[in-house]
Amino acid sequence: MLKKFIINGVEDDSILSEMEVEAGDILLSINGMPVTDILDYRYLIADDTLAVEIEKPDGEIWELDIEKEYEEDLGVAFPETMIGTKTCKNNCVFCFIDQLPAGMRDSLYVKDDDERLSFLTGNYITMTNLTPDELNRIIRYRIMPMNLSIHTTNPELRIKMLKNRFAGDVMSYLETFYDNGIQMNGQIVLVPDFNDGVELKKTLQDLKAFYPVLQSVSVVPVGLSNHRLGLEELRLFNQDDAQKTLEIINAVHDEMEAAHGDGFIYPSDEFFLLAKHPIPESDYYNGFPQIENGVGMMADFTASVRETLQMLKNKHTDATTTKRIGILTGTAADDYLNNLVAEIKQAYPLLDLTVFPITNHFFGEAITVSGLLTGADILAQMKPRLEQTPCDLLLLPENTLRSGTDTLLDDWTLETLGAALNVTILGVPVHGEDLLQILLNK
């Protein structure tokens, strides 16, 4: 029996509002196709002529003929809870949600594994949650790109890593998507002594066969917090591990670049930092297909800073600010940011800039990225530092904040944190032009 799509709200001045459709009505079908969730809705409204069937609370059926612009919405308002997220059935050895401390907001503990979120928000799915009907819907609607958590193509190893006896058929899903032309992006969370080394070599060789429908694959190192009580014992990558991993990845990357002009396989920035290897130039990333996974973020940021500096070079642009500015970052990017700040200060010597690396005590010192910094750690470490090195303004990368808000992981806001430190704190997009506009008061 199909789930009924009850309309939770209707936007003012929308098509459905003008047709007197209201919250509580049921959206039965669009162009004869049943509507069960937001994904059906998004795909079925993508036409300029629609036959919409509505059931009113008293059981009366309305048949609406609608003409609209191709991409115009009908006006159904979706609260965050409307999707009804499908949760993960796996118990992955590397799952970071299992490593969260108690007492954080409830939404952080939700393990999603939902093909709808893969399309709507870019989340990665393991495919262990897909039913045959859902797989067919992906193919029928041409839902793509699908973002897939692959990790390994070895069936037995994947079952072991995901702790799910149904996790071993990853290749059959890849083949189905490939045969039907459903574009994909892949992700590999690399765990030392599990899917690295020889296993990584085999996985990358297997995945080459799905190019170009499989558009890109990122490789990211496992993150381990201090909150792993009762979980399987794992270790972090060291410098030697990272160097060997880069050699494996770049061998395939260079081969694909030579054959197709596309590197295809991309390590996350963390591997370069761990290996103490220079961050590649932008060309290495072929358009940054997985920058949201921390793949090429530093190269893109560096390029945007240098491009902006070059653009300003021939203009009369002086750094007139007298503000003392601090830039907050995770410990991994400390050296990188100091080198970049040196380039900026070479162009604008009057700028008073200081990089402040923040050690992650909340999750553990092994967590070195800026995206997992907390307000409590920033407060504890910056209070004494600001006494020694006063600042008028602190800049925090936006990836530290909950999307669309000024709130950090532990619910400190920039306003409350700034008040506690007696300094203004701004969230800054991870883009060089935005940074320089703030630094130069533009």
N, C-alpha and C positions, 0 to 999 in steps of 0.2 A: 504494500500500500504506500502510495507516494505521500511524502510529508507535505502538509499544506503550508504555503507561503503567506503568512499573515503580515499585512502591511503595518509596520510599527508607527510610521509617520509619513506625512506628505509635505513636501516643501511648498512654501507660499509661492504663488504666481507661477507654479509649474503646470505642465500639461494635465497631469492627473488632478491637481487642485481645481483647475478650470472645469474639469469634467465631474467635479463633486465626488471624487474618490476620497475616502477618508481612512484614518487609522482604524484598524480593526477589520477592514475589508480583506478579502482573500484574493490574491493574484493567481488565478488558475492557470492561464496559458498566454503565450505570446506567439502569434502566427501558428497556432495549433500545437505548439510544443509546451509541455508542462513546465512550470517554474517551481523548483524545489529550494533554491538557495540563491545567494548573491551572484554566484558564477553563472547560473542559468540566466539570471536577469541581465547581467552585463553583456553577455553575448547575444541574447535574443533581441535586445533593443537596438542593436547596431544595424539599423535599416531605416529607410525614410518612410516606409509604409508599414503600419502594424495593425494587426487584428488582436485586440487585447480582451481577454475574458476575465471579468471580476465577479466574485460572489459576495453579496452583501450579508451582514449578520443575520438577516431574516431568511436567508436562503435564496433570495432573488438573484438571478444571473444577468449581469450587464455585458453586452457585447459592444465594444468601443472600436470604431475605425479611426485610426490616428495617422495623420500625415505630419512629418516633422523633418528637421534637418538630420542628416545621416548620423552625426555624433551627438545629437541633442538628447539629454536625459529626460525620462518621463517625470521624475520628481519624487521617487521613493527615497525616504530618508532612512539611512542605516545607522543605528547605534553600534558601538563597538561589539556589543554582545550578539548582534544579529547573525554573524557568520557561524557561531557555534563551533569553535575550533576543535578539530580532531586531534586528540592527544597521542603522543608517541607510545608505541607498544614495545619499544626496545629498551634495553638496559645497558647502553653503550659504556664500555670501559673508560672512555674519555669524556663523558658527558659533563659539561661544566655546571649545569643546573644542579646536579647531584652534589656539587662541591660548594654550594652557596651556604653561608651561615644562616642560622635561624633568625627570625625577626624582621626580615625584609618584607617589602610589599608583596602581596599575594601574586600579582601578575608576573613577577620574576621567576616564580616556581613552575609556571605552565610550560610543559614540554609539547610544543606543537609539531605535528608531522602531517601537514594538510596541503594537498595539492592545490587547493584554492588559494592559500596564502603564498604558495610558490609563484603563482601568476600575479596575484594582486599586490603583494608586498615584497616579492623577491626572496622569500624564505626558501631554505633548502630542505628537501624531503628525502627520506631513505627508501621510499617506494614500498616498504613493508605494510603500509596502511591502505594501499590501493586495492579496491575491489575490481573485478572485471568490468562492471558497469562504469565505474569511475575512469578506468583506463580507456574504455570506448568513448566516453564523453570527451576526454582530452583530445582524442583523435578526431572525433566528429566536429568539435568546435575549433579545432586547430589551436588549442591552448599552448602558447609558447612565447618565450623559451621556458622550458621546464628546468628548474634548478635542483640538481640531484646531488645528494650526499652519497658518494661512491665508496671512498675509503680504500677499497681493495676489490679486485676482480676475482680473487681466490675465494670460491664458495665457502669452503670450510673455515678459512680465516675470517671471513665476513660474519659468519654465524657466531664465531667465537668473540669477535670484537663488539658486535651489536647485541650479543646474548639473546638471539632470537632465531629459532630453528627455521623460520621462513625467510631469513635474510640472505640466503645463498644464491637466489635466482636473479641477482642484479644484472647479469649479462642478458637474460631474456628480456628484461624491461628495456635495456639499452637497444637491443636489436629491434624490438617492437617500435620504439620511438624513431629509430633510424629508418626502418623500412617504410614508415608512414610520414617521413619528412618533418617530424616534430623537433624543432631546434632545442638544443639542450646546453646547459652549462654544468660542469661538474666540480665537486669539491672533494679533496682528500684531507682529512685530519690525520696527520702523521704521528704515530706513537712509536718511540724507540723500542726496538726488539719485538715489535708486532708486524707493522706493515711497511717498514722502512727497508733500506738495503735491497736485497735480491727481490723481495716482494714488491717494492716500489718499482723496480725496473720492469718486472712482469706486468704490473698494472698499467704503467704508461705505454708499454708496447701494445697491450690489448686495446687501450683507449684510442690509440692512433687510428685504428680501423674505422672508428665512428666519425672521424673528421670528414667534412666540415659541418655535418648536422650537429655533432657535438662541437660546439663553437670554441669552448675554452675550458681548461681545467686548472684550478688553483690548488696549491699544496700549502697547508698551514700547520705549524707545529702544535702539538697538544698543549693546553694550558692547565697547570696544576695549582690549585689553591691550597691553603693550609687547613681546609675543612674537608678532609677526605676520610674521616673516621668510618671504618667498616668497608671502605672501598678497596678495590684491587690495587696493589702496589705498582706504581708506575714511576718512571724517571723522566727527567727533562733532557732535552738535547743539549749537548755541550758543543764547544767550538769545533772540535774534530768531526762530530756527528753532522753538524750543520754544513761544514765544508764538503763532506762526502755526499750529503744530500743534494747540495747545489750542483755538484759534478754530475750526478745522475739526472737531475732535472734538466740542466743546461745541455747535456748531450742530446736529449730528445728535442728540447726547445730549438737548438741550432739546426738539427736535422729538419724539423718542420719549417723553420724559417727559410732554409735553403730551398726546400721543395715547394713551399706554398706561399712564402712571404708572410707567414704568420707563425709566431712561436708556439701557440696553442697551449703549452704547459707553462704555468707561471708560479714561482714560489712567492710566498708572502714576504713582506719587508723584514719580518722578524728573522728569517733565515740569513739574510745578508748581514743584519746586525750581529746575530750570534756568531757568524763565521768571520766577523770583522772584515767583510768584503765590501768594496764600494757599491753604493746604490747605483744600478744601471741608469742610463739615459732613457728619456721617454720613449724613444724608438723601440726599445726592447719589449714594450708592453702592447704594441699594436692597437692603440686606441683605448687602453685600460679597460678591458672587458669585465674585470672583477675587482675594481678599485674599492667597492663597498666591503670586500673581504680583507682589506688591508694589503692588497696586491698592487703595488705601484703608487701608493698614496704619497710616499716620500719623493719619488721621482716627479710626480705631477706637481707637488707643492714646490719643489726646487725649481722646476721649469717655469712655473707661474711667477715665482719671485723674480727670477732672472729676466723673464720677458717684461715684467712690469718695470724693473730697474732700467732695462734698456729703453723702454718706451719713454721713461721720464728723463733719460740721460740728456737729451737735447732740449729739454724744457727748463724754464727757470723755476725749479721746484726746490725750495729750501725746507729743511726740517726746522720749522719755527717753534715746535713744541718745547716747553721746558719741563714736561712731565717725565717723571722717572717711571719706566714701564718694565714690568716683569712678565715673562712668558712662562706659564706652567706646562709641564710635560711629564710623561712617564720616564722612568730611568733609562729605558732602551734607547730613546731618541735624544738623550742629553748631548752626546758628542756631535751628533748630526745637526741639532738645532744651534749649538754654539758655533759650528762652522758656517752655517747659513747666516746667523746673526753677524758674524765677522764680515761676510760679503756685503750685508746691508749697511753696516757701519763704515765700511770702506767708501761706499757711495755717499753716506750721510753721517759724517764723523760726530756731529753734534747730538745724535740720538743717544739717549741714556737707556740702554737695554740690558736686562739681566735674565738669563735662563735659570729657572728653578726646577730641577728634577724632583719629583715627589715619589718617595718610596711607598709601595703599596703594602701597608701593614694590615689593612682590612681583609684582603684576600690572601696575602702572603707576598714575600719579596720576589718570588719567582714570577709573579704577574707584573710585567714591566711596561705594558702598553698604556697610553693615556686614556683609552676608552673605558677603562675599569677603575679609574680614580674615584675616590669618594670625598665628600665634603669634610668628614672627620679627619682623614689623613692630611688634607690640604690645610685645615685649620691648625692641627697640632704641629705641623712642620713649618708652616709659614709664619706663625706668630713670633717665634724667636728670630727667624730670618729677617722679618720686616723691621725688627728692632735694630739689626745690624746693617741692613740694606733697605732703607725706606723706599716705598714705591707709592706713586699716586694712582697707578692703574695696574691691574693684573689681567692678563689675557689667558683664557682657557679655551682649548680646542672644542668646537661644538660636538665632536663625537663623544665627549665626556657626558653630555646631557641627554636626557630622555628626549626622543624626537619631538620637535615642535614645542619644547618647553625650556625653562631655565632651571630644571631640577636634576640633581645628580642621583646616582644609584641609591644612596642612603637617605634620599629625600631632603637633603640640604638644597636650598635654592641659592642662586647667585646673590640675591638680595640679602638673605639672612647670613650667608657666608661672608659677604662683603661687610655687613654691619659688625659681625664678630671680629673681623680683622681690621675694621676701620679703614677700608680701602674699596674703591670701585672695582668690580670684577665684571668683565665682559666675556661672553661666549663668542668665539670667532670662527667662521667657516674655515675649513682646512684648504684654503686657497691663498696663494701669495698676494694677489691683488687686494683681497679684503684686508689682509694683515697690513700691507703697506699703506692702504688708505687710512687705517687707524693710526699707524705710526706717524704718518705725515700730516695728520689732521685734515684729510681730504674728505 
